[in-house]
């Protein structure tokens, strides 16, 4: 992996993988909904949409996409809470054309069709609200509790009111603030050379102005005074739920133990959560565990959906399963399996240009990425005693945030289980 910084401050990451037959190019920008306020909420997402409306050299989306598709690509963009990224695969011969389009759209956008894109976004947002306009998205609801009063609590797409208020002037101001050299990383992975990537990037991003990387205030840790329970009534056949525990940033010493705990819980149908809840008891169609990490915060999450009458039993079984981790009831074989599968996962990443870009390029927005060897060594050092310590510290009842969306009939019994979470999380 090579890391170069151009005079503009733009960081270029090249991962030479001569054994592969395609390439991936991704441009990462440190801007998302956490860099907004109540008045501008949704502007990062709106700007992402507008980039695809054309640039000075590619005046409309048809011509822009035709160039990328002509080299085997498929242009995409994503806005998240802490960053945005734009990417496409391509044939190895298409690197220069792909970078030309990405550089144009992100440095010289036309920013046209503002009102049309606002209408499209308002349509997208209907998936997150009910007929009364209430938010019924468990991710949004969870973030509002976990990061109350902090920009990480805001919706990525914004609210109906904030999107309607956004003006072209506000969009341009946000663009000029965020899309500057120090705030952007270009990553290319594939059968390419460092020299070729640097030359193509210099040409394609020659209009990127100098500027500093955006900074942001870290969230104030949620006081461990739970459990907390939020239930939104919605007349649906199932109840969606998320159980969250505020934990640590992605480079914290405890993150390795949390990653292995997550794999003990949910890493295939033979692992604890799917086996105990789905396969053995048939309480839900699916349930899963994941970790969401930012550079200054993180959460350990368990998601799923069940019939309303099964919600309380599902909560009991999830908490009981977490309680076994806190009690140190993890076998050496489970730990070995988690470590082995994690190491295999890292090996698999090296066959994916997209994953390589994310590992080295996306991380570069915040800190230098670890090598795969360093990450494997970090995982190997985790012991059973360490797993128990991490579980007892971070998966504690006083840290629990439970959010559910579904029929009113499931609320009372489910709330009773969450309030008494300490019964299982001993």
C-alpha positions as CSV (number, residue, x, y, z in Angstrom):
1,X,0.0,0.0,0.0
2,X,1.3,3.5,-1.0
3,X,0.2,6.8,0.6
4,X,1.0,10.0,-1.2
5,X,-0.1,13.6,-0.4
6,X,-0.4,16.1,-3.3
7,X,0.3,19.8,-2.9
8,X,-3.5,20.5,-2.5
9,X,-3.5,18.2,0.5
10,X,-5.3,15.5,-1.3
11,X,-4.3,12.0,-0.1
12,X,-3.9,9.3,-2.7
13,X,-3.8,5.7,-1.6
14,X,-2.7,3.0,-4.1
15,X,-3.1,-0.7,-3.4
16,X,-1.3,-2.6,-6.1
17,X,-2.9,-6.0,-6.6
18,X,-1.4,-7.5,-9.8
19,X,-3.2,-10.8,-9.2
20,X,-6.6,-9.3,-9.7
21,X,-8.3,-8.5,-13.0
22,X,-10.4,-5.5,-12.2
23,X,-9.9,-2.3,-10.3
24,X,-11.9,-0.2,-7.9
25,X,-11.7,3.6,-7.5
26,X,-13.3,5.3,-4.5
27,X,-13.2,8.9,-3.3
28,X,-13.8,9.4,0.4
29,X,-14.8,12.7,1.9
30,X,-15.0,13.5,5.6
31,X,-18.4,15.1,5.5
32,X,-21.8,13.7,6.5
33,X,-24.8,14.5,8.7
34,X,-22.6,15.0,11.8
35,X,-21.1,18.0,10.0
36,X,-24.5,19.7,9.8
37,X,-26.9,21.6,12.1
38,X,-30.6,21.7,12.4
39,X,-30.9,24.3,9.7
40,X,-28.7,22.4,7.2
41,X,-29.5,18.8,8.0
42,X,-29.6,16.8,4.8
43,X,-27.3,19.0,2.8
44,X,-24.5,16.4,2.5
45,X,-27.0,13.9,1.1
46,X,-28.5,16.5,-1.2
47,X,-25.1,17.4,-2.5
48,X,-24.3,13.8,-3.2
49,X,-27.4,13.6,-5.4
50,X,-26.5,16.8,-7.2
51,X,-23.0,15.6,-8.2
52,X,-24.7,13.0,-10.5
53,X,-26.5,15.8,-12.4
54,X,-23.4,16.6,-14.4
55,X,-20.2,18.8,-14.4
56,X,-18.6,21.3,-16.6
57,X,-17.0,18.7,-18.9
58,X,-19.8,16.2,-18.6
59,X,-22.9,18.4,-18.6
60,X,-25.5,15.8,-17.9
61,X,-25.9,12.5,-16.1
62,X,-26.2,10.5,-19.4
63,X,-22.8,11.5,-20.7
64,X,-21.2,11.2,-17.3
65,X,-22.5,7.6,-16.8
66,X,-21.8,6.6,-20.4
67,X,-18.1,7.2,-19.9
68,X,-18.0,5.1,-16.7
69,X,-20.2,2.3,-18.1
70,X,-18.0,2.3,-21.2
71,X,-15.0,1.1,-19.1
72,X,-17.1,-1.5,-17.3
73,X,-18.1,0.7,-14.4
74,X,-21.2,1.7,-12.4
75,X,-21.0,5.1,-10.7
76,X,-22.4,5.2,-7.2
77,X,-22.4,7.5,-4.1
78,X,-23.2,7.0,-0.5
79,X,-23.7,9.5,2.3
80,X,-23.2,8.4,5.9
81,X,-23.2,10.1,9.3
82,X,-19.5,10.8,9.3
83,X,-18.4,10.6,5.7
84,X,-19.4,10.4,2.0
85,X,-17.9,8.3,-0.7
86,X,-18.2,7.9,-4.5
87,X,-17.0,4.8,-6.3
88,X,-17.0,2.5,-9.3
89,X,-15.3,-0.6,-10.5
90,X,-13.7,-0.6,-13.9
91,X,-11.7,-2.6,-16.3
92,X,-7.9,-2.1,-15.8
93,X,-7.7,-0.1,-19.0
94,X,-10.4,2.4,-17.7
95,X,-8.6,4.0,-14.8
96,X,-8.0,7.3,-16.4
97,X,-11.5,7.7,-17.7
98,X,-13.1,6.7,-14.4
99,X,-10.9,9.1,-12.4
100,X,-11.6,11.9,-14.9
101,X,-15.3,11.6,-14.3
102,X,-14.9,11.4,-10.5
103,X,-12.6,14.4,-10.4
104,X,-15.0,16.4,-12.6
105,X,-18.1,15.6,-10.6
106,X,-16.5,16.3,-7.3
107,X,-14.6,19.5,-8.2
108,X,-16.7,21.2,-10.9
109,X,-20.3,20.1,-10.4
110,X,-23.1,22.0,-12.1
111,X,-25.3,21.7,-9.1
112,X,-28.4,21.8,-11.3
113,X,-31.9,20.4,-10.9
114,X,-32.0,21.4,-7.2
115,X,-35.7,21.3,-6.7
116,X,-36.1,18.0,-8.6
117,X,-33.5,16.3,-6.4
118,X,-35.2,17.7,-3.3
119,X,-38.4,16.1,-4.4
120,X,-36.7,12.8,-5.0
121,X,-35.1,12.9,-1.5
122,X,-38.5,13.7,0.0
123,X,-39.9,10.6,-1.7
124,X,-37.0,8.5,-0.4
125,X,-37.7,9.7,3.1
126,X,-41.2,8.2,3.1
127,X,-39.6,4.8,3.9
128,X,-38.6,6.2,7.3
129,X,-41.9,7.7,8.4
130,X,-45.5,6.6,8.8
131,X,-48.6,8.2,7.5
132,X,-48.5,10.8,10.3
133,X,-44.9,11.8,9.5
134,X,-43.4,10.1,12.6
135,X,-40.0,8.5,12.3
136,X,-40.3,4.7,12.4
137,X,-36.7,3.8,11.4
138,X,-35.0,1.9,14.2
139,X,-31.6,3.2,13.3
140,X,-32.7,6.8,13.4
141,X,-34.6,6.3,16.6
142,X,-31.6,4.5,18.3
143,X,-29.1,7.2,17.3
144,X,-31.4,9.8,18.7
145,X,-31.2,8.2,22.1
146,X,-27.5,7.2,22.0
147,X,-26.3,10.6,20.8
148,X,-29.0,12.9,22.1
149,X,-28.1,16.6,21.5
150,X,-25.2,15.7,19.2
151,X,-25.1,15.9,15.4
152,X,-24.6,12.1,15.2
153,X,-28.3,11.9,16.3
154,X,-29.5,13.7,13.2
155,X,-30.9,11.8,10.2
156,X,-28.6,11.4,7.2
157,X,-31.3,12.5,4.7
158,X,-32.5,15.3,6.9
159,X,-36.1,16.1,7.9
160,X,-38.9,17.1,5.6
161,X,-38.7,20.7,6.8
162,X,-34.9,20.9,6.6
163,X,-34.7,19.5,3.1
164,X,-37.4,21.9,1.9
165,X,-35.5,24.9,3.3
166,X,-32.2,24.0,1.7
167,X,-31.1,26.6,-0.9
168,X,-28.5,26.5,-3.7
169,X,-26.5,29.0,-1.7
170,X,-26.4,26.7,1.3
171,X,-25.4,23.7,-0.9
172,X,-22.6,25.7,-2.5
173,X,-21.3,26.9,0.9
174,X,-21.3,23.3,2.1
175,X,-19.5,22.1,-1.0
176,X,-16.8,24.8,-0.7
177,X,-16.2,23.9,2.9
178,X,-16.0,20.2,2.6
179,X,-14.6,19.4,-0.9
180,X,-11.1,20.6,-0.4
181,X,-7.7,18.8,-0.6
182,X,-7.2,18.1,3.1
183,X,-10.7,16.6,3.4
184,X,-10.6,14.1,0.5
185,X,-8.9,10.7,0.0
186,X,-8.7,9.0,-3.4
187,X,-8.1,5.2,-3.2
188,X,-7.4,2.9,-6.1
189,X,-7.0,-0.9,-5.8
190,X,-6.3,-3.3,-8.6
191,X,-3.6,-4.3,-11.2
192,X,-2.3,-0.8,-11.4
193,X,0.9,1.0,-10.5
194,X,1.5,3.8,-8.0
195,X,2.9,6.0,-10.7
196,X,-0.1,5.5,-13.0
197,X,-2.6,6.3,-10.2
198,X,-0.7,9.4,-9.1
199,X,-0.5,10.8,-12.7
200,X,-4.2,10.2,-13.3
201,X,-5.3,11.6,-10.0
202,X,-3.2,14.8,-10.5
203,X,-4.8,15.4,-13.8
204,X,-8.4,14.6,-12.7
205,X,-8.3,16.5,-9.4
206,X,-6.3,19.5,-10.6
207,X,-9.3,21.8,-9.7
208,X,-9.6,20.6,-6.1
209,X,-8.8,23.6,-3.9
210,X,-6.5,23.5,-0.9
211,X,-8.2,23.3,2.4
212,X,-8.1,21.7,5.8
213,X,-9.7,18.5,7.0
214,X,-13.0,19.0,8.8
215,X,-13.1,18.5,12.5
216,X,-16.0,17.8,14.7
217,X,-16.8,17.7,18.4
218,X,-16.9,14.2,19.9
219,X,-20.2,13.0,21.4
220,X,-20.6,13.1,25.1
221,X,-20.8,9.5,26.3
222,X,-24.3,8.4,27.3
223,X,-24.6,8.2,31.0
224,X,-24.8,4.5,32.2
225,X,-28.1,5.0,33.9
226,X,-30.2,2.6,31.9
227,X,-31.8,0.4,30.7
228,X,-33.6,2.8,28.4
229,X,-36.6,1.7,26.4
230,X,-38.3,3.5,23.5
231,X,-41.3,2.0,21.7
232,X,-43.0,3.5,18.6
233,X,-46.4,2.1,17.9
234,X,-47.0,1.1,14.2
235,X,-49.7,-1.1,12.8
236,X,-47.5,-3.8,11.2
237,X,-47.4,-7.6,11.2
238,X,-43.9,-7.6,12.9
239,X,-42.0,-5.7,15.4
240,X,-38.6,-4.4,14.4
241,X,-36.1,-3.9,17.3
242,X,-32.5,-2.9,18.1
243,X,-30.7,-3.4,21.4
244,X,-27.7,-1.1,21.6
245,X,-24.8,-0.7,24.0
246,X,-22.6,2.4,23.6
247,X,-19.0,1.1,23.5
248,X,-15.7,2.5,22.0
249,X,-14.1,4.1,19.0
250,X,-12.8,1.7,16.3
251,X,-9.1,2.0,17.4
252,X,-9.7,1.6,21.1
253,X,-7.9,-1.3,22.8
254,X,-11.2,-3.0,23.7
255,X,-12.4,-3.1,20.1
256,X,-10.7,-6.4,19.3
257,X,-12.5,-8.1,22.2
258,X,-15.8,-6.6,21.1
259,X,-15.3,-7.8,17.5
260,X,-14.7,-11.4,18.7
261,X,-17.7,-11.2,21.1
262,X,-19.8,-10.2,18.1
263,X,-18.5,-13.2,16.2
264,X,-19.3,-15.6,19.1
265,X,-22.9,-14.2,19.0
266,X,-23.4,-14.0,15.2
267,X,-21.1,-15.5,12.7
268,X,-23.1,-18.1,10.9
269,X,-26.1,-20.3,11.8
270,X,-24.1,-22.3,14.2
271,X,-23.3,-19.3,16.4
272,X,-25.3,-18.4,19.5
273,X,-27.9,-15.9,18.5
274,X,-29.3,-17.5,15.3
275,X,-29.0,-20.9,16.9
276,X,-30.8,-20.1,20.2
277,X,-33.4,-17.8,18.8
278,X,-34.1,-18.8,15.2
279,X,-33.0,-22.4,14.8
280,X,-33.8,-23.8,18.3
281,X,-36.8,-21.8,19.4
282,X,-38.3,-20.4,16.2
283,X,-38.9,-17.0,17.9
284,X,-37.8,-14.9,14.9
285,X,-37.0,-15.2,11.3
286,X,-33.6,-13.6,11.8
287,X,-31.5,-11.8,14.4
288,X,-28.0,-10.5,14.1
289,X,-25.3,-8.6,15.9
290,X,-23.1,-5.9,14.5
291,X,-20.7,-3.2,15.6
292,X,-21.0,0.4,14.3
293,X,-17.8,2.4,14.9
294,X,-16.9,6.0,14.3
295,X,-13.5,7.5,14.9
296,X,-14.6,8.7,18.3
297,X,-17.6,6.5,19.3
298,X,-19.1,3.1,18.8
299,X,-22.1,0.9,19.5
300,X,-22.6,-2.9,19.9
301,X,-26.0,-3.7,18.3
302,X,-28.4,-6.6,18.0
303,X,-31.1,-6.2,15.4
304,X,-34.0,-8.3,14.4
305,X,-37.8,-8.6,13.8
306,X,-40.4,-10.9,15.3
307,X,-44.1,-11.4,15.6
308,X,-45.5,-9.1,18.3
309,X,-46.3,-12.0,20.7
310,X,-42.6,-13.1,20.4
311,X,-40.9,-9.8,21.2
312,X,-40.7,-10.3,25.0
313,X,-39.4,-13.9,24.7
314,X,-36.8,-12.7,22.0
315,X,-35.6,-10.0,24.4
316,X,-35.3,-12.5,27.2
317,X,-33.3,-14.9,25.1
318,X,-31.0,-12.2,23.7
319,X,-30.3,-10.9,27.2
320,X,-29.8,-14.4,28.5
321,X,-27.3,-15.1,25.8
322,X,-25.5,-11.9,26.5
323,X,-25.4,-12.8,30.1
324,X,-23.5,-16.0,29.4
325,X,-20.8,-13.8,27.8
326,X,-20.7,-11.6,30.9
327,X,-20.3,-14.7,33.0
328,X,-17.3,-15.8,31.0
329,X,-19.1,-18.9,29.6
330,X,-17.2,-18.9,26.3
331,X,-15.3,-22.0,25.3
332,X,-11.8,-22.1,24.0
333,X,-13.2,-23.7,20.8
334,X,-15.6,-20.7,20.3
335,X,-12.7,-18.2,20.7
336,X,-10.5,-20.2,18.3
337,X,-13.3,-20.3,15.8
338,X,-13.9,-16.6,16.1
339,X,-10.2,-15.8,15.6
340,X,-9.9,-18.2,12.7
341,X,-12.9,-16.8,10.9
342,X,-11.8,-13.3,11.4
343,X,-8.4,-14.1,9.9
344,X,-10.1,-15.8,7.0
345,X,-12.2,-12.7,6.5
346,X,-9.1,-10.6,6.2
347,X,-7.7,-13.0,3.7
348,X,-10.9,-12.8,1.7
349,X,-10.7,-9.0,1.7
350,X,-7.5,-9.1,-0.2
351,X,-9.4,-10.6,-3.2
352,X,-11.8,-7.6,-3.3
353,X,-10.7,-4.3,-4.7
354,X,-13.7,-2.6,-3.1
355,X,-12.8,-3.9,0.4
356,X,-9.2,-3.0,0.0
357,X,-10.2,0.6,-0.9
358,X,-12.4,0.8,2.2
359,X,-9.8,-0.7,4.5
360,X,-7.0,1.6,3.5
361,X,-8.7,4.5,1.9
362,X,-11.8,5.0,4.0
363,X,-9.8,4.7,7.2
364,X,-7.3,7.3,6.0
365,X,-9.9,10.0,6.5
366,X,-9.2,9.6,10.3
367,X,-6.0,7.7,10.9
368,X,-3.5,5.4,9.2
369,X,-5.0,2.0,8.6
370,X,-3.5,-1.1,10.3
371,X,-2.0,-3.8,8.1
372,X,-3.8,-7.1,7.9
373,X,-0.9,-8.7,9.8
374,X,-1.2,-6.2,12.6
375,X,-4.9,-6.8,12.8
376,X,-4.5,-10.5,13.0
377,X,-1.9,-10.2,15.7
378,X,-4.2,-7.9,17.7
379,X,-6.9,-10.5,17.6
380,X,-4.6,-13.4,18.5
381,X,-3.6,-11.6,21.7
382,X,-7.2,-11.6,23.0
383,X,-7.8,-14.2,25.8
384,X,-10.9,-15.7,27.4
385,X,-10.3,-13.6,30.4
386,X,-10.1,-10.5,28.2
387,X,-13.4,-11.4,26.5
388,X,-15.1,-11.7,29.9
389,X,-13.7,-8.3,31.1
390,X,-14.8,-6.6,27.9
391,X,-18.3,-8.2,28.1
392,X,-18.8,-7.2,31.7
393,X,-17.7,-3.7,31.1
394,X,-19.5,-2.8,27.9
395,X,-22.6,-5.2,27.7
396,X,-23.9,-4.1,31.1
397,X,-27.6,-3.5,31.8
398,X,-27.1,0.1,32.7
399,X,-25.7,0.8,29.2
400,X,-28.6,-0.9,27.4
401,X,-30.8,1.1,24.9
402,X,-33.7,-0.8,23.4
403,X,-35.8,0.6,20.5
404,X,-38.8,-1.2,18.9
405,X,-41.3,-0.3,16.3
406,X,-44.5,-2.3,16.0
407,X,-48.1,-3.0,17.2
408,X,-49.0,-1.6,20.6
409,X,-49.9,-5.1,21.9
410,X,-46.1,-6.0,22.2
411,X,-45.1,-3.0,24.1
412,X,-46.0,-3.7,27.8
413,X,-44.4,-7.2,28.1
414,X,-41.3,-6.1,26.1
415,X,-40.8,-3.1,28.3
416,X,-41.1,-5.2,31.4
417,X,-38.2,-7.4,30.1
418,X,-36.0,-4.5,29.4
419,X,-36.6,-2.8,32.7
420,X,-35.5,-6.0,34.4
421,X,-32.5,-6.6,32.1
422,X,-30.2,-7.0,35.0
423,X,-31.9,-10.2,35.8
424,X,-30.2,-11.8,32.8
425,X,-27.2,-9.5,32.4
426,X,-25.8,-10.4,35.9
